[in-house]
Structures are given as structure tokens and as C-alpha cells.
Amino acid sequence: MDISITRMAVADKVKNGATVEDYAAWEQEQSEDKLHTMGRKQIIPFGLYEVRGFVSANLAEETGFDDEDLNVLFEAILNMYEHDHSASKGEMAVVSPLIIFKHVGTDTDAVQRTRQAKLGCAPAHKLFDLVKVSKKASISYPRSYRDYDASVSLDKVPKGVQIGFKPSAFEPVVWDALPADEDWFHQQERAPKGS
């Protein structure tokens, strides 16, 4: 959506202007054309974005990135628009829960299990495929994230991987189950065998 804007006020700073009278005097000296501005502004009435991120266990170990740093990252992601509102961003917000996949390994030997976890126990694209968000058929023009169905296949999480949900910046991660008060995401229905 495109909007044309004609503005009748110029926000130039008047040199040595300390009072309204100084500004009024400066304005009288300007040509009428200089006091008008025009422009365009593009508006997207609503958008739902899916963002995927990765933390490399090997790089984390090399840099000293630990669980405390990971929690700070999660807090920053969940709050990233709270202190950065502007006309261009409108009412952007992070829709929680934050979904986290954690590789934990499968081996009975703790050392080998740690190695497995660092290498990853499933490819990222297969984990991301467990999360589905789609526009509801009854909605022509979505205006809310609630105009979308959101599901996750908890029963298809591969061995050696945990799935977690972080409901808000300061709540703990809920592992291997949807949070009790989660009202948007739901467990994806298992397709009947043979279909």
C-alpha cells in the first residue's frame, strides 16, 4: 500500500534559533517552495515472519558462549521490538513461544553423547519441518497472527533432540511439551496410516 504525503512543516534547525520568534523570522525569509515537502510511505498492513537462528556448539565452546549467554540471546529475541517502536515498524512484536531445538545425543556413554550433541542429531531442515504455520482458509486478508493456524509435531521429534518452548523472556523453557497456557500453537494431528 502506497501513501503520498504532503507536509506543510519543515523541520530544519534554524541557526542560532532559540525561540519561536527566531523560527518565525527565518520562515518569513524562505521561499514558499522551500517550506513544503512531499514524499511517499509504503505500508504493509500486516505481515507474519518466521525467523530461524542457529547456535553452533563448536563455535560456542571456542568463544566461551554458555547457557547464560544463550538465555540473554533468547531474552533479546523475545524483547527486540519492545524498546524500538517507530512509525515505520508499527506494532511489530515477537509472537511467543520461542521454539528451541536442542541436540542432546543418544549414546549411553556421556562423553560420546556430548560429541553426538555437538555434531547434531538431526538436520536443521527436518527439525524446522516439524513446525507449521499456515493462513486459515476462511481468512482472505490476515490482520493478526491469530488468522493463522500454528502447529508442531511433538511426536516426530527425532531421537537425540529435545524441543523446547520459551513462553516469555523471563520464563523457563518448557521441554518436550507445549506450555500449559499456550493458546496458539497446538499439537499437529497425526495423519492416519495409509494416507
Contact map, one row per residue, 1 for C-alpha under 8 A:
111000000000000000000000000000000000000001111000000000000000000000000000000000000000000000000000000000000000000000000000000000000000000000000000000000000000000000000000000000000000000000000000000
111100000000000000000000000000000000000111100000000000000000000000000000000000000000000000000000000000000000000000000000000000000000000000000000000000000000000000000000000000000000000000000000000
111110000000000000000000000000000000000111100000000000000000000000000000000000000000000000000000000000000000000000000000000000000000000000000000000000000000000000000000000000000000000000000000000
011111000000000000000000000000000000011110000000000000000000000000000000000000000000000000000000000000000000000000000000000000000000000000000000000000000000000000000000000000000000000000000000000
001111100000000000000000000000000000011110000000000000000000000000000000000000000000000000000000000000000000000000000000000000000000000000000000000000000000000000000000000000000000000000000000000
000111110000000000000000000000000001111000000000000000000000000000000000000000000000000000000000000000000000000000000000000000000000000000000000000000000000000000000000000000000000000000000000000
000011111100000000000000000000000001110000000000000000000000000000000000000000000000000000000000000000000000000000000000000000000000000000000000000000000000000000000000000000000000000000000000000
000001111100000000000000000000000011100000000000000000000000000000000000000000000000000000000000000000000000000000000000000000000000000000000000000000000000000000000000000000000000000000000000000
000000111110000000000000000000000011100000000000000000000000000000000000000000000000000000000000000000000000000000000000000000000000000000000000000000000000000000000000000000000000000000000000000
000000111111000000000000000000000011100000000000000000000000000000000000000000000000000000000000000000000000000000000000000000000000000000000000000000000000000000000000000000000000000000000000000
000000001111100000000000000000000000000000000000000000000000000000000000000000000000000000000000000000000000000000000000000000000000000000000000000000000000000000000000000000000000000000000000000
000000000111110000000000000000000000000000000000000000000000000000000000000000000000000000000000000000000000000000000000000000000000000000000000000000000000000000000000000000000000000000000000000
000000000011111010000000000000000000000000000000000000000000000000000000000000000000000000000000000000000000000000000000000000000000000000000000000000000000000000000000000000000000000000000000000
000000000001111110000110010000000000000000000000000000000000000000000000000000000000000000000000000000000000000000000000000000000000000000000000000000000000000000000000000000000000000000000000000
000000000000111110000000000000000000000000000000000000000000000000000000000000000000000000000000000000000000000000000000000000000000000000000000000000000000000000000000000000000000000000000000000
000000000000011111000000000000000000000000000000000000000000000000000000000000000000000000000000000000000000000000000000000000000000000000000000000000000000000000000000000000000000000000000000000
000000000000111111110110000000000000000000000000000000000000000000000000000000000000000000000000000000000000000000000000000000000000000000000000000000000000000000000000000000000000000000000000000
000000000000000111110110000000000000000000000000000000000000000000000000000000000000000000000000000000000000000000000000000000000000000000000000000000000000000000000000000000000000000000000000000
000000000000000011111110000000000000000000000000000000000000000000000000000000000000000000000000000000000000000000000000000000000000000000000000000000000000000000000000000000000000000000000000000
000000000000000011111111000000000000000000000000000000000000000000000000000000000000000000000000000000000000000000000000000000000000000000000000000000000000000000000000000000000000000000000000000
000000000000000000111111100000000000000000000000000000000000000000000000000000000000000000000000000000000000000000000000000000000000000000000000000000000000000000000000000000000000000000000000000
000000000000010011111111110000000000000000000000000000000000000000000000000000000000000000000000000000000000000000000000000000000000000000000000000000000000000000000000000000000000000000000000000
000000000000010011111111111000000000000000000000000000000000000000000000000000000000000000000000000000000000000000000000000000000000000000000000000000000000000000000000000000000000000000000000000
000000000000000000011111111100000000000000000000000000000000000000000000000000000000000000000000000000000000000000000000000000000000000000000000000000000000000000000000000000000000000000000000000
000000000000000000001111111110000000000000000000000000000000000000000000000000000000000000000000000000000000000000000000000000000000000000000000000000000000000000000000000000000000000000000000000
000000000000010000000111111111000000000000000000000000000000000000000000000000000000000000000000000000000000000000000000000000000000000000000000000000000000000000000000000000000000000000000000000
000000000000000000000011111111000010000000000000000000000000000000000000000000000000000000000000000000000000000000000000000000000000000000000000000000000000000000000000000000000000000000000000000
000000000000000000000001111111100000000000000000000000000000000000000000000000000000000000000000000000000000000000000000000000000000000000000000000000000000000000000000000000000000000000000000000
000000000000000000000000111111100000000000000000000000000000000000000000000000000000000000000000000000000000000000000000000000000000000000000000000000000000000000000000000000000000000000000000000
000000000000000000000000011111110110000000000000000000000000000000000000000000000000000000000000000000000000000000000000000000000000000000000000000000000000000000000000000000000000000000000000000
000000000000000000000000000111111110000000000000000000000000000000000000000000000000000000000000000000000000000000000000000000000000000000000000000000000000000000000000000000000000000000000000000
000000000000000000000000000001111111000000000000000000000000000000000000000000000000000000000000000000000000000000000000000000000000000000000000000000000000000000000000000000000000000000000000000
000000000000000000000000000000111111000000000000000000000000000000000000000000000000000000000000000000000000000000000000000000000000000000000000000000000000000000000000000000000000000000000000000
000000000000000000000000000001111111100000000000000000000000000000000000000000000000000000000000000000000000000000000000000000000000000000000000000000000000000000000000000000000000000000000000000
000000011100000000000000001001111111100000000000000000000000000000000000000000000000000000000000000000000000000000000000000000000000000000000000000000000000000000000000000000000000000000000000000
000001111100000000000000000000011111110000000000000000000000000000000000000000000000000000000000000000000000000000000000000000000000000000000000000000000000000000000000000000000000000000000000000
000001111100000000000000000000000111111000000000000000000000000000000000000000000000000000000000000000000000000000000000000000000000000000000000000000000000000000000000000000000000000000000000000
000111100000000000000000000000000001111100000000000000000000000000000000000000000000000000000000000000000000000000000000000000000000000000000000000000000000000000000000000000000000000000000000000
000111000000000000000000000000000000111110000000000000000000000000000000000000000000000000000000000000000000000000000000000000000000000000000000000000000000000000000000000000000000000000000000000
011110000000000000000000000000000000011111000000000000000000000000000000000000000000000000000000000000000000000000000000000000000000000000000000000000000000000000000000000000000000000000000000000
011110000000000000000000000000000000001111100000000000000000000000000000000000000000000000000000000000000000000000000000000000000000000000000000000000000000000000000000000000000000000000000000000
111000000000000000000000000000000000000111110000000000000000000000000000000000000000000000000000000000000000000000000000000000000000000000000000000000000000000000000000000000000000000000000000000
111000000000000000000000000000000000000011111000000000000000000000000000000000000000000000000000000000000000000000000000000000000000000000000000000000000000000000000000000000000000000000000000000
100000000000000000000000000000000000000001111110000000000000000000000000000000000000000000000000000000000000000000000000000000000000000000000000000000000000000000000000000000000000000000000000000
100000000000000000000000000000000000000000111110000000000000000000000000000000000000000000000000000000000000000000000000000000000000000000000010000000000000000000000000000000000000000000000000000
000000000000000000000000000000000000000000011111000000000000000000000000000000000000000000000000000000000000000000000000000000000000000000000111000000000000000000000000000000000000000000000000000
000000000000000000000000000000000000000000011111100000000000000000000000000000000000000000000000000000000000000000000000000000000000000000000010000000000000000000000000000000000000000000000000000
000000000000000000000000000000000000000000000111110000000000000000000000000000000000000000000000000000000000000000000000000000000000000000000000100000000000000000000000000000000000000000000000000
000000000000000000000000000000000000000000000011111000000000000000000000000000000000000000000000000000000000000000000000000000000000000000000000000000000000000000000000000000000000000000000000000
000000000000000000000000000000000000000000000001111100000000000000000000000000000000000000000000000000000000000000000000000000000000000000000000000000000000000000000000000000000000000000000000000
000000000000000000000000000000000000000000000000111110000000000000000000000000000000000000000000000000000000000000000000000000000000000000000000000000000000000000000000000000000000000000000000000
000000000000000000000000000000000000000000000000011111000000000000000000000000000000000000000000000000000000000000000000000000000000000000000000000000000000000000000000000000000000000000000000000
000000000000000000000000000000000000000000000000001111100000000000000000000000000000000000000000000000000000000000000000000000000000000000000000000000000000000000000000000000000000000000000000000
000000000000000000000000000000000000000000000000000111110000000000000000000000000000000000000000000000000000000000000000000000000000000000000000000000000000000000000000000000000000000000000000000
000000000000000000000000000000000000000000000000000011111011000000000000000000000000000000000000000000000000000000000000000000000000000000000000000000000000000000000000000000000000000000000000000
000000000000000000000000000000000000000000000000000001111111000000000000000000000000000000000000000000000000000000000100000000000000000000000000000000000000000000000000000000000000000000000000000
000000000000000000000000000000000000000000000000000000111111100000000000000000000000000000000000000000000000000000000110000000000000000000000000000000000000000000000000000000000000000000000000000
000000000000000000000000000000000000000000000000000000011111110000000000000000000000000000000000000000000000000000000100000000000000000000000000000000000000000000000000000000000000000000000000000
000000000000000000000000000000000000000000000000000000111111111000000000000000000000000000000000000000000000000000000000000000000000000000000000000000000000000000000000000000000000000000000000000
000000000000000000000000000000000000000000000000000000111111111111000000000000000000000000000000000000000000000000000000000000000000000000000000000000000000000000000000000000000000000000000000000
000000000000000000000000000000000000000000000000000000001111111111000000000000000000000000000000000000000000000000000000000000000000000000000000000000000000000000000000000000000000000000000000000
000000000000000000000000000000000000000000000000000000000111111110000000000000000000000000000000000000000000000000000000000000000000000000000000000000000000000000000000000000000000000000000000000
000000000000000000000000000000000000000000000000000000000011111110000000000000000000000000000000000000000000000000000000000000000000000000000000000000000000000000000000000000000000000000000000000
000000000000000000000000000000000000000000000000000000000001111111000000000000000000000000000000000000000000000000000000000000000000000000000000000000000000000000000000000000000000000000000000000
000000000000000000000000000000000000000000000000000000000001111111111100000000000000000000000000000000000000000000000000000000000000000000000000000000000000000000000000000000000000000000000000000
000000000000000000000000000000000000000000000000000000000001100111111100000000000000000000000000000000000000000000000000000000000000000000000000000000000000000000000000000000000000000000000000000
000000000000000000000000000000000000000000000000000000000000000011111110000000000000000000000000000000000000000000000000000000000000000000000000000000000000000000000000000000000000000000000000000
000000000000000000000000000000000000000000000000000000000000000011111111000000000000000000000000000000000000000000000000000000000000000000000000000000000000000000000000000000000000000000000000000
000000000000000000000000000000000000000000000000000000000000000011111111100000000000000000000000000000000000000000000000000000000000000000000000000000000000000000000000000000000000000000000000000
000000000000000000000000000000000000000000000000000000000000000011111111110000000000000000000000000000000000000000000000000000000000000000000000000000000000000000000000000000000000000000000000000
000000000000000000000000000000000000000000000000000000000000000000111111111000000000000000000000000000000000000000000000000000000000000000000000000000000000000000000000000000000000000000000000000
000000000000000000000000000000000000000000000000000000000000000000011111111100000000000000000000000000000000000000000000000000000000000000000000000000000000000000000000000000000000000000000000000
000000000000000000000000000000000000000000000000000000000000000000001111111110000000000000000000000000000000000000000000000000000000000000000000000000000000000000000000000000000000000000000000000
000000000000000000000000000000000000000000000000000000000000000000000111111111000000000000000000010000000000000000000000000000000000000000000000000000000000000000000000100000000000000000000000000
000000000000000000000000000000000000000000000000000000000000000000000011111111100000000000000000000000000000000000000000000000000000000000000000000000000000000000000001110000000000000000000000000
000000000000000000000000000000000000000000000000000000000000000000000001111111110000000000000000000000000000000000000000000000000000000000000000000000000000000000000000100000000000000000000000000
000000000000000000000000000000000000000000000000000000000000000000000000111111110000000000000100000000000000000000000000000000000000000000000000000000000000000000000000000000000000000000000000000
000000000000000000000000000000000000000000000000000000000000000000000000011111110000000000000111010000000000000000000000000000000000000000000000000000000000000000000001100000000000000000000000000
000000000000000000000000000000000000000000000000000000000000000000000000001111111110000000000100000000000000000000000000000000000000000000000000000000000000000000000000100000000000000000000000000
000000000000000000000000000000000000000000000000000000000000000000000000000111111111000000001100000000000000000000000000000000000000000000000000000000000000000000000000000000000000000000000000000
000000000000000000000000000000000000000000000000000000000000000000000000000000111111100000011100000000000000000000000000000000000000000000000000000000000000000000000000000000000000000000000000000
000000000000000000000000000000000000000000000000000000000000000000000000000000111111100000001000000000000000000000000000000000000000000000000000000000000000000000000000000000000000000000000000000
000000000000000000000000000000000000000000000000000000000000000000000000000000111111100000000000000000000000000000000000000000000000000000000000000000000000000000000000000000000000000000000000000
000000000000000000000000000000000000000000000000000000000000000000000000000000011111110000000000000000000000000000000000000000000000000000000000000000000000000000000000000000000000000000000000000
000000000000000000000000000000000000000000000000000000000000000000000000000000001111111011110000000000000000000000000000000000000000000000000000000000000000000000000000000000000000000000000000000
000000000000000000000000000000000000000000000000000000000000000000000000000000000001111111000000000000000000000000000000000000000000000000000000000000000000000000000000000000000000000000000000000
000000000000000000000000000000000000000000000000000000000000000000000000000000000000111111000000000000000000000000000000000000000000000000000000000000000000000000000000000000000000000000000000000
000000000000000000000000000000000000000000000000000000000000000000000000000000000000011111000000000000000000000000000000000000000000000000000000000000000000000000000000000000000000000000000000000
000000000000000000000000000000000000000000000000000000000000000000000000000000000000111111110000000000000000000000000000000000000000000000000000000000000000000000000000000000000000000000000000000
000000000000000000000000000000000000000000000000000000000000000000000000000000000000111111110000000000000000000000000000000000000000000000000000000000000000000000000000000000000000000000000000000
000000000000000000000000000000000000000000000000000000000000000000000000000000000000100011111000000000000000000000000000000000000000000000000000000000000000000000000000000000000000000000000000000
000000000000000000000000000000000000000000000000000000000000000000000000000000001000100011111100000000000000000000000000000000000000000000000000000000000000000000000000000000000000000000000000000
000000000000000000000000000000000000000000000000000000000000000000000000000000011100000000111110000000000000000000000000000000000000000000000000000000000000000000000000000000000000000000000000000
000000000000000000000000000000000000000000000000000000000000000000000000000011111000000000011111000000000000000000000000000000000000000000000000000000000000000000000000000000000000000000000000000
000000000000000000000000000000000000000000000000000000000000000000000000000001000000000000001111110000000000000000000000000000000000000000000000100000000000000000000000000000000000000000000000000
000000000000000000000000000000000000000000000000000000000000000000000000000001000000000000000111110000000000000000000000000000000000000000000000000000000000000000000111000000000000000000000000000
000000000000000000000000000000000000000000000000000000000000000000000000000000000000000000000011111000000000000000000000000000000000000000000000000000000000000000001111000000000000010000000000000
000000000000000000000000000000000000000000000000000000000000000000000000010001000000000000000011111100000000000000000000000000000000000000000000000000000000000000001111000000000000000000000000000
000000000000000000000000000000000000000000000000000000000000000000000000000000000000000000000000111110000000000000000000000000000000000000000000000000000000000000111100000000000000000000000000000
000000000000000000000000000000000000000000000000000000000000000000000000000000000000000000000000011111000000000000000000000000000000000000000000000000000000000000111100000000000000000000000000000
000000000000000000000000000000000000000000000000000000000000000000000000000000000000000000000000001111100000000000000000000000100000000000000000000000000000000011110000000000000000000000000000000
000000000000000000000000000000000000000000000000000000000000000000000000000000000000000000000000000111110000000000000000000000000000000000000000000000000000000011110000000000000000000000000000000
000000000000000000000000000000000000000000000000000000000000000000000000000000000000000000000000000011111000000000011101110000000000000000000000000000000000000111000000000000000000000000000000000
000000000000000000000000000000000000000000000000000000000000000000000000000000000000000000000000000001111100000011011000100000000000000000000000000000000000000111000000000000000000000000000000000
000000000000000000000000000000000000000000000000000000000000000000000000000000000000000000000000000000111110000011111001100000000000000000000000000000000000001110000000000000000000000000000000000
000000000000000000000000000000000000000000000000000000000000000000000000000000000000000000000000000000011111000010010000000000000000000000000000000000000000001100000000000000000000000000000000000
000000000000000000000000000000000000000000000000000000000000000000000000000000000000000000000000000000001111110110010000000000000000000000000000000000000000000000000000000000000000000000000000000
000000000000000000000000000000000000000000000000000000000000000000000000000000000000000000000000000000000111110110000000000000000000000000000000000000000000000000000000000000000000000000000000000
000000000000000000000000000000000000000000000000000000000000000000000000000000000000000000000000000000000011111110000000000000000000000000000000000000000000000000000000000000000000000000000000000
000000000000000000000000000000000000000000000000000000000000000000000000000000000000000000000000000000000011111111000000000000000000000000000000000000000000000000000000000000000000000000000000000
000000000000000000000000000000000000000000000000000000000000000000000000000000000000000000000000000000000000111111100000000000000000000000000000000000000000000000000000000000000000000000000000000
000000000000000000000000000000000000000000000000000000000000000000000000000000000000000000000000000000000011111111110000000000000000000000000000000000000000000000000000000000000000000000000000000
000000000000000000000000000000000000000000000000000000000000000000000000000000000000000000000000000000011111111111111000000000000000000000000000000000000000000000000000000000000000000000000000000
000000000000000000000000000000000000000000000000000000000000000000000000000000000000000000000000000000011000011111111100000000000000000000000000000000000000000000000000000000000000000000000000000
000000000000000000000000000000000000000000000000000000000000000000000000000000000000000000000000000000001000001111111110000000000000000000000000000000000000000000000000000000000000000000000000000
000000000000000000000000000000000000000000000000000000000000000000000000000000000000000000000000000000111110000111111111100000000000000000000000000000000000000000000000000000000000000000000000000
000000000000000000000000000000000000000000000000000000000000000000000000000000000000000000000000000000111000000011111111100000000000000000000000000000000000000100000000000000000000000000000000000
000000000000000000000000000000000000000000000000000000011100000000000000000000000000000000000000000000100000000001111111000000000000000000000000000000000000000000000000000000000000000000000000000
000000000000000000000000000000000000000000000000000000001000000000000000000000000000000000000000000000000000000000111111100000000000000000000000000000000000000000000000000000000000000000000000000
000000000000000000000000000000000000000000000000000000000000000000000000000000000000000000000000000000101000000000011111111000000000000000000000000000000000000000000000000000000000000000000000000
000000000000000000000000000000000000000000000000000000000000000000000000000000000000000000000000000000111000000000011011111000000000000000000000000000000000011110000000000000000000000000000000000
000000000000000000000000000000000000000000000000000000000000000000000000000000000000000000000000000000100000000000000001111101100000000000000000000000000000010010000000000000000000000000000000000
000000000000000000000000000000000000000000000000000000000000000000000000000000000000000000000000000000000000000000000001111111100000000000000000000000000000000000000000000000000000000000000000000
000000000000000000000000000000000000000000000000000000000000000000000000000000000000000000000000000000000000000000000000011111110000000000000000000000000000000000000000000000000000000000000000000
000000000000000000000000000000000000000000000000000000000000000000000000000000000000000000000000000000000000000000000000001111111000000000000000000000000000000000000000000000000000000000000000000
000000000000000000000000000000000000000000000000000000000000000000000000000000000000000000000000000000000000000000000000011111111100000000000000000000000000000000000000000000000000000000000000000
000000000000000000000000000000000000000000000000000000000000000000000000000000000000000000000000000010000000000000000000011111111110000000000000000000000000100000000000000000000000000000000000000
000000000000000000000000000000000000000000000000000000000000000000000000000000000000000000000000000000000000000000000000000111111110000000000000000000000000000000000000000000000000000000000000000
000000000000000000000000000000000000000000000000000000000000000000000000000000000000000000000000000000000000000000000000000011111111000000000000000000000000000000000000000000000000000000000000000
000000000000000000000000000000000000000000000000000000000000000000000000000000000000000000000000000000000000000000000000000001111111000000000000000000011101100000000000000000000000000000000000000
000000000000000000000000000000000000000000000000000000000000000000000000000000000000000000000000000000000000000000000000000000111111100000000000000001111000000000000000000000000000000000000000000
000000000000000000000000000000000000000000000000000000000000000000000000000000000000000000000000000000000000000000000000000000001111110000000000000011110000000000000000000000000000000000000000000
000000000000000000000000000000000000000000000000000000000000000000000000000000000000000000000000000000000000000000000000000000000011111000000000000111100000000000000000000000000000000000000000000
000000000000000000000000000000000000000000000000000000000000000000000000000000000000000000000000000000000000000000000000000000000001111100000000000111000000000000000000000000000000000000000000000
000000000000000000000000000000000000000000000000000000000000000000000000000000000000000000000000000000000000000000000000000000000000111110100100001110000000000000000000000000000000000000000000000
000000000000000000000000000000000000000000000000000000000000000000000000000000000000000000000000000000000000000000000000000000000000011111100000001110000000000000000000000000000000000000000000000
000000000000000000000000000000000000000000000000000000000000000000000000000000000000000000000000000000000000000000000000000000000000001111110000000000000000000000000000000000000000000000000000000
000000000000000000000000000000000000000000000000000000000000000000000000000000000000000000000000000000000000000000000000000000000000000111110000000000000000000000000000000000000000000000000000000
000000000000000000000000000000000000000000000000000000000000000000000000000000000000000000000000000000000000000000000000000000000000001111111100001000000000000000000000000000000000000000000000000
000000000000000000000000000000000000000000000000000000000000000000000000000000000000000000000000000000000000000000000000000000000000000011111100000000000000000000000000000000000000000000000000000
000000000000000000000000000000000000000000000000000000000000000000000000000000000000000000000000000000000000000000000000000000000000000000111110000000000000000000000000000000000000000000000000000
000000000000000000000000000000000000000000000100000000000000000000000000000000000000000000000000000000000000000000000000000000000000001000111111101100000000000000000000000000000000000000000000000
000000000000000000000000000000000000000000001110000000000000000000000000000000000000000000000000000000000000000000000000000000000000000000001111101000000000000000000000000000000000000000000000000
000000000000000000000000000000000000000000000100000000000000000000000000000000000000000000000000000000000000000000000000000000000000000000000111111100000000000000000000000000000000000000000000000
000000000000000000000000000000000000000000000001000000000000000000000000000000000000000000000010000000000000000000000000000000000000000000000111111100000000000000000000000000000000000000000000000
000000000000000000000000000000000000000000000000000000000000000000000000000000000000000000000000000000000000000000000000000000000000000000000001111110000000000000000000000000000000000100000000000
000000000000000000000000000000000000000000000000000000000000000000000000000000000000000000000000000000000000000000000000000000000000001100100111111110000000000000000000000000000000000000000000000
000000000000000000000000000000000000000000000000000000000000000000000000000000000000000000000000000000000000000000000000000000000000111100000101111111000000000000000000000000000000000000000000000
000000000000000000000000000000000000000000000000000000000000000000000000000000000000000000000000000000000000000000000000000000000001111100000000011111100000000000000000000000000000000110000000000
000000000000000000000000000000000000000000000000000000000000000000000000000000000000000000000000000000000000000000000000000000000011110000000000000111110000000000000000000000000000000111000000000
000000000000000000000000000000000000000000000000000000000000000000000000000000000000000000000000000000000000000000000000000000000011100000000000000011111000000000000000000000000000000011110000000
000000000000000000000000000000000000000000000000000000000000000000000000000000000000000000000000000000000000000000000000000000000111000000000000000001111100000000000000000000000000000011110000000
000000000000000000000000000000000000000000000000000000000000000000000000000000000000000000000000000000000000000000000000000000000110000000000000000000111111100000000000000000000000000000111100000
000000000000000000000000000000000000000000000000000000000000000000000000000000000000000000000000000000000000000000000000000000000100000000000000000000011111100000100000000000011000000000110000000
000000000000000000000000000000000000000000000000000000000000000000000000000000000000000000000000000000000000000000000000000000000000000000000000000000001111100000000000000000000000000000000000000
000000000000000000000000000000000000000000000000000000000000000000000000000000000000000000000000000000000000000000000000000000000100000000000000000000001111110000000000000000000000000000000000000
000000000000000000000000000000000000000000000000000000000000000000000000000000000000000000000000000000000000000000000000000000100100000000000000000000001111111011100000000000000000000000000000000
000000000000000000000000000000000000000000000000000000000000000000000000000000000000000000000000000000000000000000000000110000000000000000000000000000000001111110000000000000000000000000000000000
000000000000000000000000000000000000000000000000000000000000000000000000000000000000000000000000000000001100000000000000100000000000000000000000000000000000111110000000000000000000000000000000000
000000000000000000000000000000000000000000000000000000000000000000000000000000000000000000000000000000111100000000001000100000000000000000000000000000000000011111000000000000000000000000000000000
000000000000000000000000000000000000000000000000000000000000000000000000000000000000000000000000000011111000000000000000110000000000000000000000000000000000111111100000000000000000000000000000000
000000000000000000000000000000000000000000000000000000000000000000000000000000000000000000000000000011110000000000000000000000000000000000000000000000000000100111110000000000110000000000000000000
000000000000000000000000000000000000000000000000000000000000000000000000000000000000000000000000001111000000000000000000000000000000000000000000000000000100100011111000000000111000000000000000000
000000000000000000000000000000000000000000000000000000000000000000000000000000000000000000000000001111000000000000000000000000000000000000000000000000000000000001111100000011111000000000000000000
000000000000000000000000000000000000000000000000000000000000000000000000000000000000000000000000111100000000000000000000000000000000000000000000000000000000000000111110000011101110000000000000000
000000000000000000000000000000000000000000000000000000000000000000000000000000000000000000000001111100000000000000000000000000000000000000000000000000000000000000011111101111000000000000000000000
000000000000000000000000000000000000000000000000000000000000000000000000000000000000000000000001110000000000000000000000000000000000000000000000000000000000000000001111101110000010010000000000000
000000000000000000000000000000000000000000000000000000000000000000000000001001000000000000000001110000000000000000000000000000000000000000000000000000000000000000000111111000000000000000000000000
000000000000000000000000000000000000000000000000000000000000000000000000011101100000000000000000000000000000000000000000000000000000000000000000000000000000000000000111111000000000000000000000000
000000000000000000000000000000000000000000000000000000000000000000000000001000000000000000000000000000000000000000000000000000000000000000000000000000000000000000000001111100000000000000000000000
000000000000000000000000000000000000000000000000000000000000000000000000000000000000000000000000000000000000000000000000000000000000000000000000000000000000000000000111111110000000000000000000000
000000000000000000000000000000000000000000000000000000000000000000000000000000000000000000000000000000000000000000000000000000000000000000000000000000000000000000000110011111000000000000000000000
000000000000000000000000000000000000000000000000000000000000000000000000000000000000000000000000000000000000000000000000000000000000000000000000000000000000000000011110001111100000000000000000000
000000000000000000000000000000000000000000000000000000000000000000000000000000000000000000000000000000000000000000000000000000000000000000000000000000000000000000011100000111111110000000000000000
000000000000000000000000000000000000000000000000000000000000000000000000000000000000000000000000000000000000000000000000000000000000000000000000000000000000000001111000000011111100000000000000000
000000000000000000000000000000000000000000000000000000000000000000000000000000000000000000000000000000000000000000000000000000000000000000000000000000000100000001110000000001111100000000000000000
000000000000000000000000000000000000000000000000000000000000000000000000000000000000000000000000000000000000000000000000000000000000000000000000000000000100000000111000000001111110000000000000000
000000000000000000000000000000000000000000000000000000000000000000000000000000000000000000000000000000000000000000000000000000000000000000000000000000000000000000001000000001111111010011100000000
000000000000000000000000000000000000000000000000000000000000000000000000000000000000000000000000000000000000000000000000000000000000000000000000000000000000000000001010000001001111110000000000000
000000000000000000000000000000000000000000000000000000000000000000000000000000000000000000000000000000000000000000000000000000000000000000000000000000000000000000000000000000000111110000000000000
000000000000000000000000000000000000000000000000000000000000000000000000000000000000000000000000000000000000000000000000000000000000000000000000000000000000000000000000000000000011111000000000000
000000000000000000000000000000000000000000000000000000000000000000000000000000000000000000000000100000000000000000000000000000000000000000000000000000000000000000000010000000000111111111000000000
000000000000000000000000000000000000000000000000000000000000000000000000000000000000000000000000000000000000000000000000000000000000000000000000000000000000000000000000000000000000111111000000000
000000000000000000000000000000000000000000000000000000000000000000000000000000000000000000000000000000000000000000000000000000000000000000000000010011000000000000000000000000000000011111000000000
000000000000000000000000000000000000000000000000000000000000000000000000000000000000000000000000000000000000000000000000000000000000000000000000000011110000000000000000000000000100011111100000000
000000000000000000000000000000000000000000000000000000000000000000000000000000000000000000000000000000000000000000000000000000000000000000000000000001110000000000000000000000000100011111110000000
000000000000000000000000000000000000000000000000000000000000000000000000000000000000000000000000000000000000000000000000000000000000000000000000000000111100000000000000000000000100000011111000000
000000000000000000000000000000000000000000000000000000000000000000000000000000000000000000000000000000000000000000000000000000000000000000000000000000111100000000000000000000000000000001111100000
000000000000000000000000000000000000000000000000000000000000000000000000000000000000000000000000000000000000000000000000000000000000000000000000000000001000000000000000000000000000000000111110000
000000000000000000000000000000000000000000000000000000000000000000000000000000000000000000000000000000000000000000000000000000000000000000000000000000001000000000000000000000000000000000011111000
000000000000000000000000000000000000000000000000000000000000000000000000000000000000000000000000000000000000000000000000000000000000000000000000000000000000000000000000000000000000000000001111101
000000000000000000000000000000000000000000000000000000000000000000000000000000000000000000000000000000000000000000000000000000000000000000000000000000000000000000000000000000000000000000000111111
000000000000000000000000000000000000000000000000000000000000000000000000000000000000000000000000000000000000000000000000000000000000000000000000000000000000000000000000000000000000000000000011111
000000000000000000000000000000000000000000000000000000000000000000000000000000000000000000000000000000000000000000000000000000000000000000000000000000000000000000000000000000000000000000000001111
000000000000000000000000000000000000000000000000000000000000000000000000000000000000000000000000000000000000000000000000000000000000000000000000000000000000000000000000000000000000000000000011111
